[in-house]
Amino acid sequence: MEKHICDEKNGLSYTLCGDYYLPYLVLNEEEPTYGKYGMLRKQFLKEHRPIRYRNLLLSGKLTAHLNQIDQEVTEQVEVLMKQMAE
């Protein structure tokens, strides 16, 4: 048996461990910079959208998604605060 194989259908590489081929997965090491609203979004996804949460996590897009949400909501809050001050 080969030690390493690549599946052309899904593009994943596999390594032989004992009698089983295990996928070679690497986590994205992007630094989380999200704040309050990113954490709230993460909690919401975990509780109410678990499949979407797992898909984002496994695809390595969760941190980028949470950073983006936090940035957008923070900007919206700043605009609302300016409008209320006028």
Secondary structure, DSSP 8 states (H G I E B T S, - for coil): --SEEE-TTT--EEEEETTEEEE------------HHHHHHHHHHHHH-HHHHHHHHHHT-HHHHHHHHHHHHHHHHHHHHHHHH-
